[in-house]
Amino acid sequence: MRAFALAVLVCVSGCATRTIVKPVPVEVTKYIKTPIPPELTKPCVYQPAAPACSRNGKPELCNDQLLYERNAYRLELGLCDADKTELRKLNDS
């Protein structure tokens, strides 16, 4: 019985086809994360000017100061928007 099992095993193992695998180089995409520059992540802070005028004994901004404040806020908003645009460019690349 053992001899028969051995003979069957030898016959079956001889019939098995061997697959030869040829190594093929494959290009793997490697993602490189770019660190975000710290100047782009700092908070946008604007320090308003101290009131130069007063009304009824309370400090208040003068008309020219209000105009200056409005323009300064617009400038700060534009700079913050430019920072966020740079962050979006980093995300797209």
BAKOLTI-24342 format. One record per atom (N, C-alpha, C): residue in one letter; x, y, z. Coordinates in steps of 0.1 Angstrom, whole numbers, padded with zeros to 4 digits, always signed. Layout:
BEGIN
AXYZ ...
//
This chain:
BEGIN
M+0008-0012+0000 M+0000+0000+0000 M+0009+0013+0000 R+0019+0012+0008 R+0028+0024+0008 R+0035+0026-0005 A+0039+0015-0011 A+0045+0016-0024 A+0036+0022-0035 F+0023+0018-0034 F+0014+0023-0043 F+0012+0038-0041 A+0011+0043-0029 A+0009+0057-0026 A+0021+0065-0030 L+0033+0059-0028 L+0045+0065-0033 L+0046+0067-0048 A+0041+0056-0055 A+0041+0056-0069 A+0032+0067-0075 V+0020+0068-0068 V+0010+0078-0072 V+0016+0092-0070 L+0022+0094-0059 L+0028+0107-0055 L+0039+0111-0065 V+0047+0102-0069 V+0058+0104-0079 V+0052+0108-0092 C+0041+0101-0096 C+0035+0104-0109 C+0028+0118-0109 V+0022+0121-0098 V+0015+0133-0098 V+0024+0145-0097 S+0035+0143-0090 S+0045+0154-0088 S+0052+0156-0102 G+0054+0146-0110 G+0060+0148-0123 G+0051+0155-0132 C+0038+0154-0131 C+0029+0161-0140 C+0027+0175-0137 A+0030+0179-0125 A+0028+0193-0121 A+0037+0202-0130 T+0031+0213-0135 T+0039+0222-0143 T+0045+0233-0134 R+0056+0237-0137 R+0063+0247-0128 R+0062+0260-0136 T+0058+0270-0128 T+0057+0284-0134 T+0069+0292-0130 I+0075+0297-0141 I+0087+0305-0139 I+0082+0320-0139 V+0086+0327-0128 V+0082+0341-0127 V+0094+0349-0130 K+0092+0358-0140 K+0102+0367-0144 K+0100+0380-0136 P+0110+0385-0129 P+0109+0398-0122 P+0108+0409-0131 V+0098+0418-0129 V+0096+0430-0137 V+0097+0442-0128 P+0105+0452-0131 P+0105+0464-0123 P+0092+0472-0125 V+0087+0476-0113 V+0074+0484-0113 V+0077+0497-0107 E+0072+0508-0113 E+0074+0521-0108 E+0063+0524-0097 V+0067+0527-0085 V+0058+0530-0074 V+0057+0545-0072 T+0045+0550-0072 T+0044+0564-0069 T+0046+0566-0054 K+0055+0575-0050 K+0057+0579-0036 K+0052+0593-0034 Y+0043+0594-0024 Y+0038+0607-0021 Y+0047+0613-0010 I+0051+0626-0013 I+0060+0633-0004 I+0051+0644+0002 K+0050+0645+0015 K+0042+0655+0021 K+0051+0667+0023 T+0046+0679+0018 T+0054+0691+0020 T+0049+0698+0033 P+0059+0701+0042 P+0054+0707+0054 P+0049+0721+0051 I+0039+0725+0058 I+0033+0738+0056 I+0041+0749+0063 P+0045+0759+0056 P+0053+0769+0062 P+0046+0776+0074 P+0053+0778+0085 P+0046+0784+0096 P+0040+0798+0094 E+0046+0806+0085 E+0040+0819+0083 E+0026+0818+0076 L+0023+0807+0070 L+0010+0805+0064 L-0001+0801+0074 T+0003+0795+0085 T-0006+0790+0095 T-0008+0799+0107 K-0001+0810+0107 K-0002+0819+0119 K-0016+0826+0118 P-0022+0829+0129 P-0035+0836+0128 P-0034+0850+0123 C-0045+0854+0116 C-0046+0868+0111 C-0051+0877+0122 V-0043+0885+0127 V-0047+0894+0139 V-0044+0908+0135 Y-0054+0917+0137 Y-0053+0931+0135 Y-0055+0938+0148 Q-0046+0947+0151 Q-0047+0955+0164 Q-0053+0968+0160 P-0065+0971+0164 P-0071+0984+0161 P-0064+0996+0168 A-0065+1007+0162 A-0058+1019+0168 A-0066+1023+0181 A-0059+1030+0190 A-0066+1035+0202 A-0074+1048+0198 P-0086+1049+0203 P-0094+1061+0200 P-0087+1074+0203 A-0088+1083+0194 A-0081+1096+0196 A-0091+1107+0200 C-0104+1105+0198 C-0114+1115+0201 C-0122+1110+0213 S-0130+1118+0218 S-0139+1114+0229 S-0153+1121+0227 R-0163+1114+0232 R-0177+1119+0231 R-0183+1117+0245 N-0188+1127+0251 N-0194+1126+0264 N-0184+1119+0274 G-0172+1122+0273 G-0162+1117+0282 G-0157+1102+0279 K-0163+1096+0269 K-0159+1083+0265 K-0150+1083+0253 P-0140+1074+0252 P-0131+1074+0240 P-0139+1069+0228 E-0135+1075+0217 E-0142+1072+0204 E-0133+1074+0193 L-0135+1066+0182 L-0127+1068+0170 L-0131+1080+0162 C-0122+1088+0157 C-0125+1099+0149 C-0128+1095+0135 N-0134+1104+0126 N-0137+1100+0113 N-0125+1095+0105 D-0114+1102+0106 D-0103+1098+0098 D-0097+1084+0103 Q-0099+1082+0116 Q-0095+1069+0122 Q-0104+1058+0117 L-0117+1060+0115 L-0126+1050+0110 L-0122+1046+0096 L-0119+1056+0088 L-0115+1053+0074 L-0102+1045+0074 Y-0092+1049+0082 Y-0080+1041+0084 Y-0082+1027+0088 E-0091+1025+0098 E-0094+1012+0103 E-0101+1003+0092 R-0110+1009+0084 R-0116+1001+0073 R-0106+0997+0063 N-0097+1006+0059 N-0087+1002+0049 N-0077+0992+0055 A-0074+0993+0068 A-0065+0983+0074 A-0071+0969+0075 Y-0084+0969+0078 Y-0091+0956+0079 Y-0091+0950+0065 R-0094+0958+0054 R-0094+0952+0041 R-0080+0947+0037 L-0070+0954+0041 L-0056+0949+0038 L-0053+0936+0045 E-0057+0936+0057 E-0055+0923+0065 E-0062+0912+0059 L-0075+0914+0055 L-0083+0904+0049 L-0076+0899+0036 G-0071+0908+0028 G-0064+0904+0016 G-0052+0896+0018 L-0044+0899+0029 L-0032+0892+0032 L-0036+0878+0037 C-0047+0877+0045 C-0051+0863+0049 C-0056+0855+0038 D-0063+0861+0028 D-0067+0854+0017 D-0056+0849+0008 A-0045+0857+0007 A-0033+0853+0000 A-0027+0841+0007 D-0026+0841+0020 D-0021+0829+0027 D-0029+0816+0024 K-0042+0818+0024 K-0050+0806+0022 K-0049+0801+0007 T-0047+0810-0002 T-0044+0806-0016 T-0031+0798-0017 E-0021+0802-0010 E-0009+0795-0010 E-0011+0781-0004 L-0019+0780+0007 L-0022+0767+0013 L-0029+0758+0003 R-0038+0763-0005 R-0045+0755-0015 R-0036+0751-0026 K-0026+0759-0030 K-0016+0755-0040 K-0008+0743-0034 L-0004+0744-0022 L+0003+0732-0016 L-0005+0720-0016 N-0018+0721-0013 N-0027+0709-0013 N-0028+0703-0027 D-0028+0712-0037 D-0030+0707-0051 D-0018+0700-0057 S-0006+0704-0052 S+0006+0698-0057 S+0009+0684-0051 
//
